[in-house]
Amino acid sequence: MPGVTNDQLSEAPRLADLMPWSAPPLRTGRTWPIAPDAPSLKARWDAFVRADQADRATLLEPTRTRTLHTPTAQLPGQRTGTEPLAHASGPCPAPVPLLHGPFDEQWLIPDQRLLDAARPELWRVADERQLFLVEQGYVPDAGGPALLASAALPEGRSPAGRPGRIRPLYRRPGGAEPNVAPGLLTHLSGSYDQEVTAADLFAWILAVGARAGSPDVRVPLPDDADVWAHGVELGRRVLRLERRDGERPKLPGGRRPYVRAPLPARPTEITYDRDEEALLIGDGRVSPVPAAAWDFRVSGVGVLEQWFARRTTPAEPGTLAAIRPKAWPQPWTSQLLELVTVLTLLAELRPRQDELRASALADPLTTKTLEQAHILPVPDTAYRPASVLDHQEEGPGGQFAIL
């Protein structure tokens, strides 16, 4: 990071203290309940429930925690069966969006019987008001963002390195009880002589959060109100690009990527021509694609390459994961063009994020300042999920869960 030393950054407050409550990544135990398209999931479920018991056991890909006979409750907010999978029938539960990896929103069958560790505490607070910060896997000297944001529930797995944590913005549904160190928002409001909301802090963290040669994400806080305001606005721009749930981002005319030659029905390889600024997908061609988009990496792994591989790498024949589109769907092409645009625009913001981080570290609110204000250390209760039960949740066999 230009102008910033690891020693400076390592003295900044930890993200884990500013947004204390977190959960580990989801653990599915099998790949077939996740897919880039919802129809494939419905077809996989139909094949599963049509199979006899012997074949059904193989198709499930059982693990130590999930077999055909494991009793499991509904996920909060979902209406799925709770009988053992050995007796499951009927249509597929409605797939829901899932951030499967960096910038890769896919679909998930939201049935806890299929998921080894679904993290119900996250499902209880996942609604239209919620946002999630996802710490990316720590790979020394790999570069790329340490944090990504999502409106969809994130799986939290990283393409490489030790996975980080998932941090919701709110501890309760409906945007209630910010997941922020007690007293911090009041302290920042006084320091900057303006109201500081949880959403403002989220945007600031997204703009400047980084690692200082260790897995801990650090968040420098400025003493200057103008630096804060600039950072919040920059973080909101980053958030709009990473959420991708509003108006589609666009590059200026002449820089927008287009399909110059149709993509093949079954592409198997993606390469990049730097001289022509073109993605080559079999005989297909997409351009212009800036080098910054192709070179965009998270935890050392190329985002575009991984996104393509997750849609084209063959699955083992005979498994449910092998049920997928027979040809490249047109919506994937639109998603690819949008992904190129998002990565390009995010790459353009990186120098401003580096400058902002350096400005914050030049005159910071230190960890010692927060300790003197009795914000740190954070009470143990802030690191635990809130007790949330605004509706009955069906447990195994139709019994209601007690929380």
C-alpha positions in Angstrom: 0.0 0.0 0.0 1.7 3.2 -1.2 2.6 5.6 1.7 1.5 3.1 4.4 3.8 0.9 6.4 2.7 -2.4 8.1 3.7 -0.9 11.4 1.4 2.0 11.0 -1.5 -0.2 9.9 -1.0 -2.7 12.6 -1.6 0.0 15.2 -5.0 0.8 13.8 -8.1 -0.8 15.5 -9.1 -4.3 14.5 -12.2 -4.9 12.5 -13.0 -7.6 15.0 -13.4 -5.0 17.7 -15.3 -2.4 15.6 -17.9 -5.0 14.3 -17.6 -7.7 17.0 -20.1 -10.3 16.1 -19.1 -12.7 13.3 -19.7 -16.2 12.0 -17.4 -18.6 10.2 -18.1 -19.5 6.6 -20.9 -21.8 5.6 -19.9 -25.4 5.1 -22.1 -27.3 2.6 -20.3 -30.7 2.6 -21.4 -31.2 -1.1 -21.4 -29.0 -4.2 -24.7 -29.9 -5.8 -27.1 -27.7 -3.7 -25.3 -24.7 -5.3 -25.5 -23.7 -9.0 -25.2 -20.6 -11.2 -28.7 -21.2 -12.4 -31.9 -22.0 -10.4 -33.4 -24.5 -13.0 -30.4 -26.8 -12.5 -31.1 -27.0 -8.8 -34.7 -27.9 -9.4 -33.7 -30.6 -11.8 -31.1 -32.0 -9.3 -33.7 -32.1 -6.5 -36.2 -33.8 -8.8 -33.6 -36.5 -9.6 -32.8 -36.9 -6.0 -36.4 -37.5 -4.8 -37.2 -39.8 -7.7 -34.3 -42.1 -6.8 -34.7 -45.2 -4.7 -33.2 -45.4 -1.3 -29.9 -47.0 -2.4 -29.3 -44.5 -5.2 -30.5 -41.6 -3.0 -27.9 -42.3 -0.4 -25.2 -42.1 -3.1 -26.6 -39.0 -4.7 -26.7 -37.1 -1.4 -22.9 -37.6 -1.0 -23.4 -38.2 2.8 -21.0 -36.8 5.4 -20.5 -37.4 9.1 -23.0 -34.7 9.9 -25.5 -35.2 7.0 -27.0 -38.5 6.0 -30.4 -39.6 4.7 -31.6 -40.0 8.3 -30.1 -36.9 10.1 -32.8 -35.0 11.9 -32.5 -31.3 11.0 -34.6 -28.1 11.6 -35.8 -25.7 9.0 -33.5 -22.8 8.2 -34.9 -19.5 9.7 -37.2 -17.8 7.2 -37.4 -20.9 4.9 -40.2 -23.4 4.5 -38.7 -26.8 3.8 -39.4 -30.3 5.0 -38.1 -31.5 8.3 -38.6 -35.2 7.8 -35.4 -37.2 7.1 -34.2 -36.9 3.5 -34.9 -40.6 3.1 -38.6 -39.6 3.0 -38.3 -36.3 1.2 -40.7 -35.7 -1.6 -42.4 -32.9 -3.5 -41.0 -29.9 -5.4 -37.6 -28.3 -4.8 -37.5 -25.6 -2.1 -37.3 -22.2 -3.8 -33.6 -21.5 -4.5 -32.2 -18.3 -2.9 -29.3 -16.1 -4.0 -25.9 -17.0 -2.4 -22.6 -15.2 -2.8 -20.6 -18.3 -3.6 -17.3 -16.6 -4.0 -15.8 -13.2 -4.8 -18.3 -11.4 -7.2 -20.0 -14.7 -8.0 -23.7 -14.7 -7.0 -25.2 -18.1 -7.5 -28.2 -20.0 -6.2 -28.7 -22.3 -3.2 -31.3 -24.9 -2.2 -32.0 -23.5 1.3 -32.6 -26.8 3.0 -30.5 -27.4 6.2 -30.7 -31.2 5.6 -28.3 -30.7 2.6 -25.9 -28.4 4.4 -23.3 -29.5 6.9 -23.0 -26.1 8.7 -25.6 -23.6 7.4 -25.0 -21.0 10.2 -28.7 -20.5 11.2 -27.6 -17.4 13.2 -26.9 -15.6 9.9 -30.2 -16.7 8.3 -32.1 -15.2 11.2 -30.9 -11.7 10.4 -30.7 -12.0 6.6 -33.3 -9.7 5.1 -33.6 -6.7 2.7 -32.0 -4.3 5.2 -29.0 -6.5 6.0 -25.5 -6.2 4.6 -22.5 -8.5 5.1 -18.8 -7.9 5.2 -16.8 -10.9 4.1 -13.2 -11.3 5.1 -11.3 -12.9 2.3 -8.7 -15.7 2.7 -5.4 -14.5 4.0 -2.5 -15.2 1.6 0.7 -13.2 2.4 1.7 -10.7 -0.2 -1.2 -11.8 -2.5 -2.8 -8.3 -2.8 -6.4 -7.7 -3.7 -9.1 -6.6 -1.3 -9.2 -8.0 2.2 -13.0 -7.3 2.5 -15.9 -7.6 0.1 -19.5 -6.6 0.8 -22.7 -8.5 -0.1 -26.5 -8.0 0.2 -27.0 -11.7 -0.5 -26.1 -14.2 2.2 -22.4 -15.1 1.6 -21.0 -18.6 1.7 -17.8 -17.0 3.0 -15.4 -19.5 1.5 -12.3 -17.9 -0.1 -10.6 -19.0 -3.3 -7.3 -19.5 -1.5 -5.9 -19.1 2.0 -7.4 -19.4 5.4 -11.0 -18.2 5.2 -12.0 -15.2 7.2 -15.3 -14.4 8.9 -18.7 -13.1 7.9 -19.8 -9.9 9.7 -23.4 -8.7 9.4 -24.1 -5.0 9.7 -27.1 -5.6 12.0 -27.6 -8.1 14.9 -31.3 -8.3 14.5 -33.8 -8.3 11.6 -35.2 -5.1 10.2 -31.9 -3.2 10.5 -32.1 -3.2 14.3 -29.2 -3.2 16.7 -26.0 -2.4 14.7 -23.2 -4.9 15.0 -20.9 -2.1 16.2 -18.8 -1.8 19.4 -21.1 -0.2 22.1 -20.5 3.5 22.2 -18.5 3.7 19.0 -21.0 5.5 16.9 -21.7 8.1 19.6 -18.0 8.7 20.0 -17.4 9.1 16.3 -20.4 11.4 16.0 -18.9 13.7 18.7 -15.4 13.5 17.1 -16.7 14.6 13.6 -19.5 16.8 14.8 -22.0 15.0 12.7 -24.3 12.0 13.1 -22.4 8.8 12.3 -24.6 5.8 11.5 -23.8 2.1 11.3 -24.2 2.3 7.5 -21.6 5.2 7.4 -19.1 3.0 9.4 -19.8 0.1 7.1 -18.9 2.2 4.1 -15.8 3.6 5.8 -14.6 0.1 6.7 -15.1 -1.1 3.1 -13.1 1.8 1.8 -10.0 1.5 4.0 -10.0 -1.9 5.7 -6.8 -3.8 5.0 -4.3 -6.3 6.4 -0.8 -5.5 7.8 0.9 -8.8 7.0 -1.3 -10.9 9.3 -4.8 -12.4 9.1 -6.3 -9.5 11.2 -8.1 -6.8 9.2 -7.3 -3.3 10.5 -9.4 -0.2 10.1 -7.7 3.2 10.5 -10.1 5.8 11.9 -9.2 9.5 11.0 -9.3 12.4 13.4 -10.3 14.7 10.6 -14.0 15.0 9.8 -13.3 15.9 6.1 -11.3 12.7 5.6 -14.1 10.7 7.2 -16.7 12.2 5.0 -14.6 11.6 1.9 -14.1 8.0 2.9 -17.7 7.3 3.6 -18.7 8.6 0.2 -15.9 6.5 -1.5 -17.0 3.4 0.5 -20.6 3.9 -0.7 -19.4 3.9 -4.3 -17.5 0.6 -3.6 -20.6 -0.8 -2.0 -22.9 0.1 -4.9 -20.5 -1.8 -7.2 -20.1 -4.8 -5.0 -23.8 -5.2 -4.2 -24.9 -5.1 -7.8 -28.5 -5.0 -6.9 -29.4 -1.6 -8.2 -28.9 0.2 -11.5 -26.4 -1.7 -13.6 -22.9 0.0 -13.7 -21.7 1.3 -17.0 -18.4 2.3 -18.4 -18.2 5.3 -20.7 -19.0 4.8 -24.4 -16.1 3.2 -26.3 -14.9 1.4 -23.1 -17.9 -0.8 -22.7 -17.3 -4.5 -23.2 -19.3 -6.2 -26.0 -19.4 -9.7 -27.5 -17.5 -9.3 -30.8 -17.7 -13.0 -31.7 -20.4 -15.4 -30.3 -19.4 -17.6 -27.4 -19.4 -21.3 -28.2 -22.2 -23.5 -26.8 -19.8 -25.4 -24.6 -16.7 -23.3 -23.8 -13.9 -24.9 -22.0 -11.1 -22.3 -21.9 -10.8 -18.6 -21.2 -7.6 -16.6 -22.1 -6.7 -12.9 -22.4 -5.1 -11.0 -25.2 -3.4 -8.0 -23.7 -2.5 -6.3 -27.0 -6.2 -6.5 -28.1 -7.7 -6.1 -24.6 -9.9 -9.1 -25.4 -11.3 -12.1 -23.6 -11.0 -15.2 -25.8 -13.5 -17.9 -24.9 -13.1 -20.7 -27.4 -14.0 -19.0 -30.7 -15.9 -16.3 -28.8 -14.5 -12.9 -28.2 -15.4 -10.1 -25.7 -13.7 -6.7 -25.9 -12.6 -4.2 -24.8 -11.7 -5.8 -21.5 -9.1 -3.6 -19.6 -6.1 -5.5 -18.2 -7.2 -4.2 -14.7 -10.3 -6.4 -14.9 -8.4 -9.5 -16.0 -5.7 -8.9 -13.4 -8.2 -8.4 -10.6 -7.4 -10.9 -7.9 -8.8 -11.9 -4.5 -6.6 -14.0 -2.2 -4.2 -14.3 -5.2 -6.8 -15.9 -7.5 -8.1 -14.3 -10.7 -11.7 -13.4 -10.3 -12.7 -13.8 -14.0 -10.8 -17.1 -14.3 -12.5 -18.5 -11.3 -16.0 -17.3 -12.3 -15.6 -19.0 -15.6 -14.2 -22.2 -14.2 -17.1 -22.6 -11.8 -19.5 -22.7 -14.8 -17.4 -24.9 -17.1 -15.3 -27.4 -15.1 -16.9 -30.8 -15.7 -18.5 -32.5 -12.8 -18.1 -36.2 -12.1 -20.6 -38.2 -14.3 -23.5 -39.7 -12.5 -23.5 -37.1 -9.7 -26.2 -34.5 -9.2 -23.7 -31.7 -9.8 -23.4 -33.1 -13.4 -27.0 -31.9 -14.0 -26.4 -28.5 -15.5 -27.3 -26.5 -18.7 -26.4 -28.4 -21.9 -25.2 -25.1 -23.5 -23.9 -21.8 -22.2 -27.0 -19.8 -21.2 -27.3 -16.2 -22.6 -27.8 -14.7 -19.0 -24.2 -15.9 -18.2 -22.9 -13.7 -21.0 -24.7 -10.7 -19.6 -23.4 -11.5 -16.2 -19.8 -11.8 -17.6 -20.1 -8.3 -19.2 -21.3 -6.8 -16.0 -18.6 -8.5 -14.0 -15.9 -7.0 -16.3 -17.5 -3.6 -15.8 -17.6 -3.9 -12.0 -14.0 -5.1 -11.8 -12.8 -2.3 -14.0 -14.5 0.4 -12.0 -13.3 -1.1 -8.7 -9.8 -1.2 -9.9 -10.0 2.5 -10.8 -11.0 3.3 -7.2 -8.0 1.5 -5.6 -5.6 4.4 -5.8 -8.1 6.7 -4.0 -8.6 4.0 -1.4 -4.8 3.8 -0.8 -4.6 7.6 -0.5 -7.5 7.7 1.9 -5.9 5.0 4.1 -2.7 7.0 4.2 -4.6 10.2 5.1 -6.4 8.4 8.0 -3.1 6.9 9.3 -1.4 10.3 9.2 -3.7 11.7 11.9 -5.6 8.8 13.4 -8.0 8.0 16.2 -5.9 5.3 17.8 -6.8 2.2 19.7 -5.5 4.0 22.8 -8.0 6.8 22.2 -10.8 4.2 22.0 -9.6 2.6 25.2 -9.6 5.9 27.0 -13.2 6.5 25.8 -14.1 3.1 27.3 -15.1 1.7 23.9 -12.4 -0.9 24.0 -12.1 -3.6 25.1 -15.5 -4.6 23.7 -17.8 -6.6 26.2 -17.9 -10.3 25.6 -21.7 -10.1 24.8 -21.0 -8.1 21.7 -19.1 -11.0 20.2 -22.1 -13.3 20.5 -25.2 -13.3 18.3 -28.3 -11.6 19.7 -31.2 -13.8 20.9 -33.5 -13.6 17.9 -36.9 -15.3 17.7 -39.6 -13.2 16.0 -41.4 -16.3 14.6 -41.6 -20.0 15.3 -39.0 -22.1 13.6 -39.9 -25.7 12.8 -37.4 -28.3 14.1 -36.9 -31.9 13.1 -40.1 -33.8 12.5 -42.4 -30.8 12.7 -41.5 -29.9 16.3 -41.0 -26.2 16.9 -37.5 -25.0 17.8 -36.9 -23.3 21.1 -34.2 -20.6 21.2 
